[in-house]
Amino acid sequence: MQDRPSLSPSWRLRLRNDLHLGRKIWHCGMGVFMALVYGLGTPKSVCVGLLSGGLAFFLAGEYARLRFPRLNSIAIKVMGPVMRSSEVNRVSGTPFYVGSVLLSVAIFPKPIAILSILFLAIGDPVSSIFGITWGHKGPRFSNGKSLIGTAAGMGICAVIAFFYLYFTGVPALASALTALAGGLAGGGAEMIPLEIDDNFSIPLVSGLALWVAFTVFGI
């Protein structure tokens, strides 16, 4: 059996219930950058190609580090500030993140894809921050998620959707109703009772909900 990489106490990897701001900044920055690249005019085919290459790169990296303990130790030392302890000997969240963005860009119309990516990039960290910091003040669901954290995620996703739609020319009422549907889906995607990584489920579930809302309200 392969030995587990030894971790120095001076840079202990964070647990899921740690605030872990470094990971959240990385998470947010990566998604906002991807949304900006697509939103500022990069063709869909180019984005799909770049994301496919990125996904292949990260999958190869994950395979290599999990196959070779010494390489895993190096990877953990380099990526330690944005990794969790649970990812030492299992696939990290990054391939799921890139894979979900790739599918969102490939499947959904551009406005929906951009919103879905922003929900993942901003909504998920906000939900986590509120849940970790204040979640104990309210009830929790059976999967351990807090009502406060989930509500915060729904709220920020709805705000993002409303302002994006309104400032791109969608009427206020349609923007508000679509934002409500998107916010509920974006913030509530983590409540799906399946063993699916949040990085994968949030943009796809919210994208489908937004697509339905766009169709209903003629956006």
C-alpha positions as CSV (number, residue, x, y, z in Angstrom):
1,M,0.0,0.0,0.0
2,Q,1.3,3.5,-0.8
3,D,2.3,5.7,2.0
4,R,0.3,8.8,2.7
5,P,2.2,12.1,2.2
6,S,3.4,13.5,5.6
7,L,1.9,16.9,6.4
8,S,3.8,19.5,8.4
9,P,1.7,20.9,11.3
10,S,2.9,24.4,10.3
11,W,0.8,24.3,7.1
12,R,-2.0,21.9,8.1
13,L,-4.5,21.4,5.3
14,R,-8.0,22.8,6.1
15,L,-11.1,20.8,6.9
16,R,-14.4,21.3,5.2
17,N,-15.8,23.2,8.2
18,D,-12.8,25.6,8.3
19,L,-13.4,29.1,6.8
20,H,-10.5,28.6,4.5
21,L,-10.5,32.0,2.8
22,G,-7.6,31.2,0.5
23,R,-9.6,28.4,-1.1
24,K,-12.6,30.6,-1.5
25,I,-10.6,33.4,-3.1
26,W,-9.1,30.9,-5.5
27,H,-12.5,29.4,-6.2
28,C,-14.1,32.8,-6.9
29,G,-11.2,34.2,-8.9
30,M,-11.0,31.2,-11.2
31,G,-14.7,31.3,-12.0
32,V,-15.0,35.0,-12.5
33,F,-12.0,34.9,-14.8
34,M,-13.6,32.2,-16.9
35,A,-16.9,34.1,-17.1
36,L,-15.1,37.3,-18.1
37,V,-13.1,35.5,-20.9
38,Y,-16.4,34.1,-22.3
39,G,-18.4,37.2,-21.7
40,L,-16.0,39.6,-23.3
41,G,-16.3,38.0,-26.7
42,T,-14.2,34.8,-26.9
43,P,-16.1,32.4,-29.2
44,K,-17.8,29.4,-27.7
45,S,-15.7,27.0,-29.7
46,V,-12.5,28.6,-28.4
47,C,-13.7,28.5,-24.8
48,V,-14.7,24.8,-25.2
49,G,-11.3,24.0,-26.6
50,L,-9.5,25.8,-23.8
51,L,-11.6,24.3,-21.1
52,S,-11.3,20.8,-22.6
53,G,-7.5,21.3,-22.5
54,G,-7.6,22.5,-19.0
55,L,-9.8,19.6,-17.9
56,A,-7.4,17.1,-19.5
57,F,-4.4,18.8,-17.8
58,F,-6.0,18.7,-14.3
59,L,-7.2,15.1,-14.7
60,A,-3.7,14.0,-15.8
61,G,-2.3,15.9,-12.8
62,E,-4.7,14.3,-10.4
63,Y,-3.9,10.8,-11.8
64,A,-0.2,11.4,-11.5
65,R,-0.2,12.8,-8.0
66,L,-2.5,10.0,-6.7
67,R,-0.4,7.4,-8.5
68,F,3.0,8.6,-7.2
69,P,3.2,9.5,-3.5
70,R,6.3,11.7,-3.9
71,L,4.6,13.7,-6.6
72,N,1.6,14.0,-4.4
73,S,3.7,15.4,-1.6
74,I,5.1,18.1,-3.9
75,A,1.6,18.9,-5.2
76,I,0.2,19.2,-1.7
77,K,3.1,21.6,-0.7
78,V,2.4,23.8,-3.7
79,M,-1.4,23.7,-3.6
80,G,-1.7,23.4,0.1
81,P,-3.3,26.8,0.6
82,V,-6.3,25.9,-1.6
83,M,-6.6,22.2,-0.8
84,R,-8.6,20.4,1.9
85,S,-7.2,17.5,4.0
86,S,-9.8,15.2,2.4
87,E,-8.2,15.8,-1.0
88,V,-4.8,14.4,-0.1
89,N,-5.6,10.9,-1.3
90,R,-8.7,11.5,-3.5
91,V,-9.5,13.7,-6.6
92,S,-9.7,17.3,-5.7
93,G,-12.6,19.6,-6.6
94,T,-10.7,21.4,-9.4
95,P,-11.6,18.9,-12.2
96,F,-15.2,18.9,-11.2
97,Y,-15.1,22.7,-11.3
98,V,-13.5,22.9,-14.7
99,G,-15.7,20.1,-16.0
100,S,-18.9,21.8,-14.9
101,V,-17.9,25.1,-16.5
102,L,-17.0,23.3,-19.7
103,L,-20.4,21.6,-19.9
104,S,-22.2,24.9,-19.1
105,V,-20.4,26.7,-21.9
106,A,-21.0,23.8,-24.3
107,I,-24.7,23.2,-23.5
108,F,-26.3,26.5,-22.5
109,P,-26.9,29.8,-24.3
110,K,-24.2,32.3,-23.5
111,P,-26.1,34.4,-20.9
112,I,-27.2,31.3,-19.0
113,A,-23.7,29.8,-19.1
114,I,-22.2,33.0,-17.7
115,L,-24.7,33.2,-14.9
116,S,-24.2,29.6,-14.0
117,I,-20.5,30.1,-13.8
118,L,-20.9,33.2,-11.6
119,F,-23.3,31.3,-9.3
120,L,-20.5,28.7,-8.9
121,A,-17.8,31.3,-8.5
122,I,-19.6,33.6,-6.1
123,G,-22.7,31.9,-4.8
124,D,-20.9,28.8,-3.5
125,P,-18.2,30.7,-1.5
126,V,-20.8,33.1,0.0
127,S,-23.0,30.2,1.0
128,S,-20.0,28.5,2.7
129,I,-18.9,31.6,4.5
130,F,-22.3,32.3,5.9
131,G,-22.9,28.6,6.8
132,I,-19.5,28.2,8.6
133,T,-19.7,31.6,10.4
134,W,-23.4,31.8,11.3
135,G,-24.9,28.5,10.4
136,H,-25.0,27.4,14.0
137,K,-27.6,30.1,14.8
138,G,-30.3,28.4,12.7
139,P,-31.5,24.9,11.7
140,R,-29.5,22.5,9.6
141,F,-30.7,20.1,7.0
142,S,-30.1,16.3,7.0
143,N,-27.0,16.7,4.8
144,G,-25.4,19.1,7.3
145,K,-25.9,22.2,5.3
146,S,-27.3,25.2,7.2
147,L,-30.5,27.2,6.4
148,I,-28.5,30.4,6.8
149,G,-25.8,29.4,4.4
150,T,-28.2,28.0,1.9
151,A,-30.4,31.2,2.1
152,A,-27.3,33.4,1.6
153,G,-26.3,31.4,-1.5
154,M,-29.8,31.8,-2.9
155,G,-29.8,35.5,-2.2
156,I,-26.5,36.3,-3.8
157,C,-27.3,34.2,-6.9
158,A,-30.6,36.0,-7.3
159,V,-28.9,39.4,-6.9
160,I,-26.3,38.5,-9.5
161,A,-28.9,37.2,-12.0
162,F,-31.1,40.3,-11.6
163,F,-28.4,42.9,-12.2
164,Y,-26.9,40.9,-15.1
165,L,-30.2,40.5,-16.8
166,Y,-31.5,44.0,-16.1
167,F,-28.4,45.8,-17.3
168,T,-28.4,43.7,-20.5
169,G,-31.8,45.0,-21.4
170,V,-34.2,42.5,-19.9
171,P,-37.4,44.2,-18.4
172,A,-37.3,44.5,-14.6
173,L,-40.2,42.1,-13.9
174,A,-38.8,39.4,-16.1
175,S,-35.4,40.0,-14.6
176,A,-36.7,39.7,-11.1
177,L,-38.7,36.5,-11.7
178,T,-35.9,34.8,-13.6
179,A,-33.5,35.9,-10.9
180,L,-35.7,34.3,-8.3
181,A,-35.8,31.0,-10.1
182,G,-32.0,31.1,-10.7
183,G,-31.3,32.0,-7.1
184,L,-33.4,29.2,-5.7
185,A,-31.7,26.7,-8.1
186,G,-28.2,28.1,-7.6
187,G,-28.3,28.3,-3.9
188,G,-30.3,25.1,-3.5
189,A,-28.3,22.8,-5.9
190,E,-26.1,21.7,-3.0
191,M,-29.3,20.2,-1.4
192,I,-29.6,17.5,-4.1
193,P,-29.6,14.2,-2.1
194,L,-26.9,12.6,-4.3
195,E,-23.2,12.2,-3.9
196,I,-22.4,14.8,-6.4
197,D,-19.6,17.4,-5.9
198,D,-21.1,20.9,-5.4
199,N,-18.6,22.2,-8.0
200,F,-20.3,20.1,-10.6
201,S,-24.0,20.3,-9.5
202,I,-24.4,24.1,-8.9
203,P,-23.8,25.4,-12.5
204,L,-25.6,22.6,-14.2
205,V,-28.7,22.6,-12.0
206,S,-28.9,26.4,-12.0
207,G,-28.3,26.5,-15.8
208,L,-31.3,24.2,-16.4
209,A,-33.5,26.3,-14.1
210,L,-32.4,29.5,-15.9
211,W,-33.0,27.9,-19.3
212,V,-36.6,27.1,-18.3
213,A,-37.1,30.6,-16.9
214,F,-35.7,32.2,-20.0
215,T,-38.1,30.1,-22.1
216,V,-41.1,31.0,-19.9
217,F,-40.4,34.7,-19.8
218,G,-39.3,35.0,-23.4
219,I,-35.8,36.2,-22.7
